[in-house]
């Protein structure tokens, strides 16, 4: 009964969407990170992005204007990691806040001696546990270029990580996956990354296991060959988790480009 209602509701949302397939195609064609997706995959991504925009409220901060192009750009990149997982992996929160540029994060912590330390930093994105995703548009508009840096993927992967509590680099596993194997491979690679920088992997990933996983996800989707070269076992297990193979997609794109030349 619930499944029938959900299908009816999704069909209604899709029918009322202000975006046509041509609208989605226009925005997606400008995103190299989506290159190599089949027509069937793109159609499913457009559908998922449409449902995402119905489920999440995107608002602007500091008078930033949320246009249709802004909504579509964020939705497509946010939904890429869950293309084979489903929108339910983004359950439990409802909003995305977009600043025109980098924003200031104010924080405080109490050390073991009871002394409170305060500070601030400029951020391009944040994901809050059971709260919003916050993004800098100046960074979002350059995301998706296949340079290994994608603030949208980074922050939304944090949301996947938070499904079982605070982000720690160990999200809930897909059925059939071995959590112990994930823990072993991620922990070993993280320890190695502390002392052995890898080409194409942002050193910000050495901050903690949660940032390591998010940085790996950026590279997995945008420059997968660099992750495969650095940590092939991590590429394989992340392929299992996301149920996607970006490396195959990009090899196909390279092959097609070579044939055209």
C-alpha positions as CSV (number, residue, x, y, z in Angstrom):
1,X,0.0,0.0,0.0
2,X,2.7,2.5,0.9
3,X,4.7,1.6,-2.2
4,X,1.7,2.3,-4.4
5,X,1.1,5.7,-2.6
6,X,4.8,6.6,-3.0
7,X,4.7,5.8,-6.8
8,X,1.5,7.9,-7.1
9,X,3.0,10.8,-5.3
10,X,6.3,10.7,-7.3
11,X,4.3,10.6,-10.5
12,X,2.3,13.6,-9.4
13,X,5.5,15.5,-8.4
14,X,7.1,14.8,-11.8
15,X,4.0,15.8,-13.7
16,X,3.9,19.2,-11.9
17,X,7.6,19.9,-12.3
18,X,8.5,23.2,-14.0
19,X,11.5,21.6,-15.6
20,X,11.3,19.7,-18.9
21,X,13.8,17.0,-20.0
22,X,15.3,19.6,-22.3
23,X,15.8,22.0,-19.3
24,X,17.7,19.2,-17.4
25,X,19.6,18.2,-20.5
26,X,20.8,21.8,-21.0
27,X,22.2,22.1,-17.5
28,X,23.6,18.6,-17.4
29,X,25.4,19.0,-20.7
30,X,27.5,21.7,-19.1
31,X,28.7,19.4,-16.3
32,X,31.7,17.2,-17.3
33,X,31.2,15.2,-14.1
34,X,28.0,13.7,-15.7
35,X,29.8,12.7,-18.9
36,X,29.5,9.1,-19.7
37,X,26.2,8.5,-18.0
38,X,23.9,6.6,-20.4
39,X,20.6,8.0,-21.5
40,X,18.8,5.7,-19.1
41,X,21.0,6.9,-16.2
42,X,20.6,10.5,-17.1
43,X,16.8,10.1,-17.3
44,X,16.9,8.5,-13.8
45,X,19.2,11.3,-12.5
46,X,16.8,14.0,-13.9
47,X,13.9,12.2,-12.1
48,X,15.8,12.0,-8.9
49,X,16.8,15.6,-9.0
50,X,13.2,16.6,-9.6
51,X,12.1,14.7,-6.5
52,X,15.0,16.2,-4.6
53,X,13.9,19.7,-5.4
54,X,10.4,18.8,-4.1
55,X,11.8,17.3,-0.9
56,X,14.4,20.0,-0.1
57,X,14.1,23.7,0.3
58,X,16.9,25.7,-1.3
59,X,17.2,29.3,0.0
60,X,19.7,32.1,-0.5
61,X,21.7,33.8,2.3
62,X,23.0,37.4,2.1
63,X,20.5,38.2,-0.6
64,X,21.8,35.5,-3.0
65,X,19.1,34.8,-5.7
66,X,18.1,31.2,-6.1
67,X,17.4,30.8,-9.8
68,X,16.2,27.7,-11.6
69,X,19.8,27.2,-12.9
70,X,21.1,27.3,-9.3
71,X,18.5,24.7,-8.2
72,X,19.2,22.4,-11.1
73,X,23.0,22.6,-10.7
74,X,22.9,21.7,-7.0
75,X,20.2,19.0,-7.5
76,X,22.1,17.2,-10.2
77,X,25.4,17.1,-8.4
78,X,23.7,16.2,-5.1
79,X,21.9,13.3,-6.6
80,X,24.8,11.8,-8.5
81,X,26.1,10.0,-5.4
82,X,22.6,8.5,-4.7
83,X,21.8,7.7,-8.3
84,X,21.7,4.0,-7.4
85,X,20.9,4.4,-3.7
86,X,17.7,6.5,-3.8
87,X,16.4,9.7,-2.3
88,X,15.7,8.0,1.0
89,X,19.5,8.2,1.7
90,X,18.9,11.9,2.2
91,X,16.1,11.5,4.7
92,X,15.9,13.3,8.0
93,X,16.6,16.9,6.9
94,X,15.0,19.5,4.6
95,X,17.1,22.5,3.6
96,X,20.0,23.7,1.6
97,X,21.4,27.2,2.2
98,X,23.4,28.9,-0.5
99,X,25.8,31.9,0.2
100,X,27.1,34.0,-2.8
101,X,30.7,33.2,-1.7
102,X,32.7,31.7,1.1
103,X,31.0,32.2,4.5
104,X,32.4,32.4,8.0
105,X,32.1,29.6,10.5
106,X,32.3,30.5,14.2
107,X,33.2,27.7,16.5
108,X,34.2,27.0,20.1
109,X,35.5,24.0,21.9
110,X,36.4,23.2,25.5
111,X,39.8,21.5,26.0
112,X,40.7,18.9,28.7
113,X,41.5,21.7,31.1
114,X,38.1,23.3,30.8
115,X,39.4,26.2,28.8
116,X,37.0,27.4,26.0
117,X,38.7,28.2,22.7
118,X,36.8,30.2,20.0
119,X,37.7,30.9,16.4
120,X,36.4,31.4,12.9
121,X,37.2,30.2,9.5
122,X,36.1,30.8,5.9
123,X,34.2,27.8,4.5
124,X,32.9,26.7,1.0
125,X,30.5,24.2,2.5
126,X,29.1,22.6,5.6
127,X,26.8,19.7,6.4
128,X,25.0,19.7,9.8
129,X,23.8,16.6,11.5
130,X,20.0,16.6,11.1
131,X,20.4,20.1,9.8
132,X,21.0,21.9,6.5
133,X,23.7,21.6,3.9
134,X,25.4,25.0,3.4
135,X,27.1,25.9,0.2
136,X,29.1,28.7,-1.4
137,X,27.8,29.4,-4.9
138,X,31.2,30.7,-6.0
139,X,32.5,27.2,-5.4
140,X,29.4,25.3,-6.6
141,X,29.3,27.0,-10.0
142,X,32.8,25.7,-10.7
143,X,32.0,22.2,-9.3
144,X,31.4,19.4,-11.8
145,X,34.5,20.3,-13.9
146,X,36.2,16.9,-13.3
147,X,39.2,18.5,-11.5
148,X,38.8,16.3,-8.4
149,X,37.2,19.1,-6.3
150,X,33.4,19.2,-5.9
151,X,31.9,20.9,-2.8
152,X,28.4,19.6,-3.5
153,X,29.5,16.0,-3.7
154,X,31.7,16.6,-0.6
155,X,29.0,18.0,1.6
156,X,26.3,15.6,0.5
157,X,28.5,12.6,1.1
158,X,28.8,13.9,4.6
159,X,25.1,13.5,4.8
160,X,25.3,9.9,3.8
161,X,28.0,9.5,6.4
162,X,25.7,11.0,9.0
163,X,22.9,8.5,8.6
164,X,24.2,6.4,11.5
165,X,25.3,9.4,13.6
166,X,28.1,12.0,13.4
167,X,30.2,11.8,10.3
168,X,33.2,9.5,10.9
169,X,33.9,8.0,7.4
170,X,31.8,4.9,8.0
171,X,28.3,5.3,6.5
172,X,25.7,2.5,6.6
173,X,26.7,-0.2,4.2
174,X,24.7,-1.5,1.3
175,X,23.1,-5.0,1.7
176,X,25.8,-7.6,1.0
177,X,28.7,-5.4,1.9
178,X,31.1,-6.2,4.7
179,X,31.3,-3.3,7.2
180,X,34.5,-4.8,8.7
181,X,36.2,-4.8,5.3
182,X,35.2,-1.1,4.8
183,X,36.6,-0.2,8.2
184,X,39.8,-2.1,7.6
185,X,40.5,-0.6,4.1
186,X,39.5,3.0,5.0
187,X,41.5,3.0,8.3
188,X,44.6,1.6,6.6
189,X,44.4,4.1,3.7
190,X,43.7,7.0,6.1
191,X,46.8,6.1,8.2
192,X,48.9,6.0,5.0
193,X,47.5,9.3,3.7
194,X,48.7,11.0,6.9
195,X,52.3,10.5,5.8
196,X,52.0,9.8,2.1
197,X,50.3,12.5,0.0
198,X,48.7,11.2,-3.2
199,X,48.4,12.9,-6.5
200,X,45.0,14.4,-7.0
201,X,43.8,13.8,-3.4
202,X,43.3,17.0,-1.4
203,X,45.3,17.1,1.8
204,X,42.2,18.3,3.6
205,X,41.3,14.6,3.7
206,X,44.0,14.1,6.3
207,X,42.0,16.2,8.8
208,X,39.9,13.3,10.0
209,X,38.3,10.1,8.7
210,X,35.0,11.9,7.8
211,X,36.9,14.4,5.6
212,X,39.0,11.6,4.1
213,X,35.8,9.8,2.9
214,X,34.3,13.0,1.5
215,X,37.5,13.9,-0.3
216,X,37.7,10.4,-1.7
217,X,34.1,10.7,-3.0
218,X,35.0,13.9,-4.8
219,X,37.9,12.1,-6.6
220,X,35.8,9.0,-7.1
221,X,33.2,10.8,-9.2
222,X,35.4,13.4,-10.9
223,X,38.9,11.9,-11.4
224,X,38.4,8.2,-10.7
225,X,41.7,7.1,-12.3
226,X,43.6,9.1,-9.6
227,X,41.8,7.2,-6.8
228,X,42.3,3.9,-8.6
229,X,46.0,4.6,-8.9
230,X,46.3,5.8,-5.3
231,X,44.1,3.3,-3.5
232,X,42.7,0.7,-5.9
233,X,41.0,-1.3,-3.1
234,X,39.2,1.9,-2.0
235,X,38.0,2.6,-5.5
236,X,36.6,-1.0,-5.7
237,X,34.8,-0.8,-2.4
238,X,33.4,2.7,-3.1
239,X,32.1,1.3,-6.4
240,X,30.3,-1.3,-4.4
241,X,28.9,1.3,-2.0
242,X,27.7,3.8,-4.6
243,X,26.9,1.0,-7.1
244,X,28.6,3.0,-9.8
245,X,31.8,2.8,-11.8
246,X,32.9,6.3,-12.9
247,X,36.2,4.9,-14.2
248,X,34.3,2.9,-16.8
249,X,32.2,5.9,-17.7
250,X,35.2,8.1,-18.3
251,X,37.1,5.5,-20.2
252,X,34.1,5.3,-22.5
253,X,34.1,9.1,-22.9
254,X,37.8,9.1,-23.8
255,X,37.3,6.3,-26.3
256,X,34.4,8.1,-28.0
257,X,36.5,11.3,-28.1
258,X,39.4,9.4,-29.7
259,X,37.1,7.9,-32.3
260,X,35.7,11.3,-33.2
261,X,39.2,12.6,-33.7
